[in-house]
Amino acid sequence: MRWIAEVHVQLRPGIADPEGLTIAGGLRALGFASVSEVRSGKLLRVSFEADEVDQARGQVEAMCRRLLANPVMETATWEVRADDEPSEEARLA
């Protein structure tokens, strides 16, 4: 079965976020004076195969631990759902 995982990776609290500081400053410069803080991060969308939802969740956890997030500096959260869209190969067939 095909699964989609949306993985959100953010810097841990207390870790400097120069990109977030730059964005916050830019927003304030554009007149959004009420912006007090911006923390940047990344959203990764991963399509993969697994037999069942528990296996899919386990694979995503392993992906995050081994490559997608640096556990010293970042946290990762994710959502896993069945991919209802046919693959591109299936659409072309």
BAVO-924134 format. One record per residue: residue in one letter; x, y negated, z negated of N, C-alpha, C in turn. Coordinates in steps of 0.1 Angstrom, whole numbers, plus 5000, padded with zeros to 4 digits. Layout:
REM BAVO-924134
AXYZXYZXYZ...
This chain:
REM BAVO-924134
M500850125000500050005000500949885000R500449775007501249655008500749554997W501749494990501449394979502149264982I501549154976502149024977502448984963A503648934960503948874947504248734949E503648644941504048504940504848484927V506148454929507048444918507348294916H507148254904507448114900508748114891V509748044896511048044889511247894884Q511547874871511747744866512947754856L513547634855514647624845514147634831R514847694823514447704809514447574802P513547554792513547424785514947394779G515347274780516747234775517847234785I517547304797518547304808518347184816A519347104819519246984827518647014840D517846924845517146944858517346814866P518546804873518846684880517746654891E517346764898516346744908515046684903G514546734891513346684885513546544881L514746504875514946364872514846274884T515446314895515446234907513946224912I513246324912511846314917511046224907A511246244894510546154885510846004887G512145974889512545844892511945784905G511845874915511245834928509745804926L509045894919507645864917507345734909R508245714899508045584892508345464901A509345474909509645374919508545344929L507745444932506645434941505345384934G505545354921504345294914503645384905F504045504904503445604895504145594881A503945484874504645454862504245544851S503145614851502745704841503545844841V504345864851505145994852506245984842S506146084832507146084822508246184824E507846294831508846404833508446484845V509446534852509146634863510246744861R509746864861510646984861510447054874S511547074882511447134895511547284893G511247354903511347504903511147554917K510947684918510647734932509547844931L508947854942507847954944508348044955L508348174952508748274962507648364965R507348394977506248484981506948604987V506748724981507448844985506348944989S506449005001505649115006506449245005F505749344999506549474998505549584996E506049704997505249834996505449894982A504249944977504250024964503050104964D503050214957501850304957500750254948E501050184937499950144928500450004922V499449944915499649814909500749814899D500849914890501849924880503249934886Q503350014896504650024903505049894910A504049824916504249694922504749594912R504149584900504549494890505949524885G506249654883507649694879508649654889Q508349674902509349634912509549484912V508549404910508649254910509549214897E509249284886510049254874511549284877A511849394883513249434887513849334897M513049294906513549194916513949064909C513049014900513348894892514648914884R514749024877515849044868517149064875R517149124887518349154895518749044905L517848954910518248864920517448734919L516148734918515348614920515548504909A515848544897515948444886517248474878N517948374874519048384865518548374851P518548484844517848484830518548394820V519848354823520448264813519948124814M519548084827519047944829517647934833E517048044838515648034844514748134837T513448104839512348194835511648224848A511048344849510248384860508948434856T507848394862506548444860506048484874W505148584875504648624888503248684887E502648674899501248734901501448834912V500848954911500849054921499449084926R499249084939497949124944498049204957A497049284960497049364972497049264984D497749304994497849225006496649275015D495649185016494549225025494749195039E495749115042496049085056496849195063P496449235075497249335082498649275085S499649365085500949325088501049275103E502149205106502249155120502349275130E503049385125503149495134501749555137A500949565126499549615128498749535137R498949395136498149305145498549325159L499849345162500349355175500049495182A499749595174499449725179498149745185
